[in-house]
Amino acid sequence: MIRVGIIGTGTIGSELALQCITTLKEEVRLVGIVDTDVQRERLLRKQLGLSRRYTLEQLVPQVDLVIEAASAAAAYPIAKTALQHGKDVMIMSAGGLVHHEAAIWKLAAEHRSCVYLPSGAIAGLDGLKSASIGRIRKVSLTTRKNPLSFRNAPYIVQKRIDLNTIREETLLFDGTAEKAIQGFPQNINVSATLSMAGIGSKKTRVRIYACPGLTHHVHEVAIDGDFGSIYTRTQNLPSKKNPKTSHLAILSAVATLKRILANIKIGT
């Protein structure tokens, strides 16, 4: 039985919380949840039967595993707080760790804690991790989503792109994962995870397309190195609750939690 605290009560955080009190209830005790949206947190706590309200600083010492499901901006502070208390942490908003990897890895080593980064909405990370033992020459990610999925993304706002006028497949962005994460923090977290598993955010290339009428989120990963080459294409249905989030990303979070609990671990 491990004690879990969840930060963020959006689509992924809510589903993880529900899993903790249902299918995982024999192995997990959900101690508490925290969200800056007080009303949303209160409603979920009522649904889960959690009476006590915690702050982040109050919750972390009470748990074994902290799960961040809040935002890219909150990911690093949450990870830092958890690790400084010697706690394991699962990070869903991997983009928030870009530029902070060295500090996070150092804290994890100093406090003998683990940092978990779920695969999210892409396939191929297991092969990339294996390939990275040798030399990797190229890693790229091509993402296609419905234009409305990119609404309010900083890059879209900065470039003053009117998503409602897009009538055919349109290239919105072509650059490094580092820049993609800055411009699309809610849409392209997978590029951060891909970067940390491979050759880094400055070398990983990302292309983002807006595709009117597209009902899936499509991610294509291409890897080339001394081992040979890997190509994966993942077609994800968006979450019914939040079109910016792929349903597979939610399942990946639950699968990661189950892997942490498991005595048998399959895959690289």
C-alpha positions in Angstrom: 0.0 0.0 0.0 1.5 3.3 -1.1 0.2 6.8 -0.1 -0.5 9.0 -3.1 -1.1 12.8 -3.4 -2.3 14.3 -6.7 -1.7 17.9 -7.7 -4.2 19.0 -10.4 -7.8 18.0 -10.8 -8.2 18.4 -14.6 -8.8 15.5 -17.0 -5.8 13.4 -16.1 -5.7 14.2 -12.4 -9.4 13.4 -11.9 -9.1 10.1 -13.7 -6.0 9.0 -11.7 -7.8 10.0 -8.5 -10.8 7.8 -9.5 -8.6 4.9 -10.4 -6.9 5.2 -6.9 -10.2 4.7 -5.1 -11.6 2.0 -7.4 -9.4 -0.4 -9.4 -6.2 0.3 -7.4 -7.8 0.7 -3.9 -6.1 -2.5 -2.6 -2.6 -1.1 -3.4 -3.1 2.7 -3.2 -4.4 5.1 -0.5 -5.3 8.4 -2.0 -4.4 10.9 0.8 -5.4 14.1 -0.9 -5.7 16.3 -3.9 -4.7 19.9 -4.5 -5.7 22.4 -7.2 -5.6 26.2 -7.5 -9.2 26.0 -8.8 -10.7 25.7 -5.3 -14.3 25.0 -6.6 -13.2 22.2 -8.9 -11.0 20.7 -6.2 -13.9 20.8 -3.7 -16.3 19.1 -6.1 -13.8 16.3 -6.8 -13.0 15.9 -3.1 -16.7 15.5 -2.4 -17.0 12.9 -5.2 -14.0 11.0 -3.8 -15.0 11.2 -0.2 -11.9 13.3 0.8 -12.9 15.8 3.5 -9.6 17.4 4.3 -8.2 20.2 2.2 -4.4 20.3 1.8 -1.9 22.8 0.5 1.0 21.3 -1.6 3.4 21.9 1.4 1.0 20.0 3.7 0.3 17.1 1.4 3.8 16.2 0.2 5.1 15.0 3.7 2.1 12.8 4.1 2.6 10.7 0.9 5.0 8.3 -0.8 4.3 9.4 -4.4 3.4 12.8 -5.6 1.6 13.0 -9.0 1.8 16.3 -10.9 -1.2 16.7 -13.3 -1.4 20.5 -13.1 0.5 22.4 -15.8 3.9 22.9 -17.4 4.4 26.0 -15.2 3.8 24.1 -12.0 5.7 20.9 -12.9 9.2 22.0 -11.8 8.2 23.5 -8.5 6.1 20.5 -7.7 8.9 18.1 -8.6 11.4 20.1 -6.6 9.2 20.2 -3.5 8.5 16.4 -3.7 12.2 15.4 -4.2 13.4 17.7 -1.4 11.1 15.8 0.9 12.5 12.5 -0.4 9.3 11.6 -2.2 8.9 9.9 -5.6 7.1 12.0 -8.2 5.3 11.3 -11.4 5.3 14.3 -13.9 2.6 14.5 -16.5 3.5 18.0 -17.8 7.0 17.0 -18.9 7.5 20.2 -20.8 7.9 22.0 -17.5 11.1 20.1 -16.8 12.9 21.3 -19.9 15.9 23.4 -18.8 15.6 21.9 -15.3 16.6 18.4 -16.1 20.1 18.6 -14.4 18.6 20.1 -11.2 15.9 17.5 -11.0 18.2 14.5 -11.7 20.6 15.8 -9.0 17.8 16.2 -6.4 16.5 12.7 -7.2 20.0 11.2 -6.8 20.7 13.2 -3.6 17.4 12.1 -2.0 17.3 8.6 -3.5 13.9 9.3 -5.0 12.5 8.4 -8.4 11.0 10.6 -11.1 8.5 9.0 -13.5 7.6 10.4 -16.9 4.8 8.5 -18.6 5.0 7.9 -22.4 1.8 9.9 -22.9 0.2 9.9 -26.3 3.1 8.4 -28.3 4.6 5.0 -29.0 8.3 4.3 -29.5 9.9 5.5 -26.2 11.0 2.0 -25.3 12.9 1.6 -28.5 14.4 5.1 -28.2 15.7 4.4 -24.7 17.3 1.2 -25.9 18.8 3.0 -29.0 20.2 5.8 -26.8 22.7 3.3 -25.3 24.4 3.6 -28.7 24.5 6.6 -31.0 21.4 8.4 -32.2 21.6 10.6 -35.2 18.1 12.0 -35.5 14.8 12.1 -33.6 11.7 13.9 -35.0 8.1 14.3 -34.1 5.3 15.2 -36.5 2.0 16.1 -34.9 -1.4 16.7 -36.5 -4.5 17.9 -34.7 -7.7 19.7 -35.3 -7.1 23.5 -35.4 -9.3 24.1 -32.4 -6.9 21.9 -30.3 -4.4 24.7 -30.5 -6.7 27.5 -29.3 -4.9 29.9 -26.9 -1.5 28.3 -27.4 1.2 31.1 -26.8 2.6 30.5 -30.3 -0.8 31.0 -31.9 -1.5 34.1 -29.9 1.9 35.6 -30.6 1.7 34.9 -34.4 -1.9 36.1 -34.5 -3.0 33.0 -36.3 -6.8 32.8 -36.8 -7.5 29.1 -36.5 -11.1 29.5 -37.7 -9.8 30.4 -41.2 -7.8 27.3 -41.7 -9.5 25.2 -44.5 -6.8 22.7 -45.3 -3.8 21.0 -43.7 -1.5 23.8 -42.6 2.0 23.7 -41.1 1.9 25.8 -37.9 5.4 25.1 -36.6 8.7 23.6 -37.7 11.6 23.8 -35.2 13.2 22.3 -32.2 11.3 20.6 -29.4 12.6 23.3 -27.1 10.7 26.0 -29.0 7.7 23.8 -29.6 7.3 23.2 -25.8 7.4 27.0 -25.3 4.9 27.7 -28.0 2.5 24.8 -27.3 2.8 23.9 -23.6 -0.6 22.1 -23.5 -0.3 20.4 -26.8 3.2 19.0 -27.3 4.3 17.6 -23.9 5.2 14.4 -25.8 8.1 16.2 -27.4 9.6 16.9 -24.0 9.4 13.3 -22.9 10.8 12.2 -26.3 13.7 14.7 -25.9 14.6 13.6 -22.4 14.6 9.9 -23.5 16.8 10.7 -26.6 19.0 13.6 -27.8 17.6 16.6 -25.9 15.2 19.4 -26.7 17.6 21.4 -28.8 18.3 18.6 -31.3 14.9 16.9 -31.4 12.9 18.3 -34.3 9.1 19.0 -34.2 6.6 19.8 -36.9 3.0 20.7 -36.0 0.1 20.7 -38.4 -3.4 21.9 -38.1 -5.8 19.7 -40.0 -9.5 20.7 -40.3 -11.9 17.9 -39.8 -9.4 15.6 -38.1 -11.0 13.6 -35.3 -7.7 12.1 -34.1 -4.5 13.4 -32.6 -1.8 12.0 -34.8 1.8 11.7 -33.7 4.6 10.3 -35.9 8.0 9.6 -34.4 11.0 8.9 -36.5 14.4 7.8 -35.0 17.6 7.0 -36.8 20.9 5.8 -35.3 23.5 3.1 -35.2 20.9 0.5 -34.3 18.9 1.2 -37.5 15.6 3.1 -37.6 12.2 3.3 -35.9 9.0 4.8 -37.2 5.8 4.9 -35.2 2.4 6.5 -36.0 -0.1 6.8 -33.2 -3.7 7.9 -33.9 -5.3 9.0 -30.7 -8.9 9.8 -29.9 -9.1 13.1 -27.9 -10.5 13.0 -24.4 -14.2 13.6 -24.4 -13.7 15.9 -21.5 -10.8 17.9 -22.9 -10.0 17.9 -26.7 -6.5 19.1 -26.0 -5.7 15.8 -24.2 -5.4 12.5 -26.0 -7.3 9.6 -24.4 -4.1 7.5 -24.6 -2.3 10.1 -22.4 -4.8 9.4 -19.6 -4.4 5.7 -20.0 -0.6 6.1 -20.0 -0.8 7.9 -16.6 -2.8 5.0 -15.1 -0.5 2.4 -16.7 2.6 4.2 -15.2 1.0 4.1 -11.7 0.3 0.4 -12.2 3.9 -0.2 -13.3 5.2 1.6 -10.2 3.1 -0.8 -8.1 3.9 -4.0 -10.0 6.5 -6.6 -9.1 6.9 -7.6 -12.7 7.9 -4.8 -15.1 7.7 -5.5 -18.9 9.5 -3.3 -21.5 12.6 -1.2 -21.5 
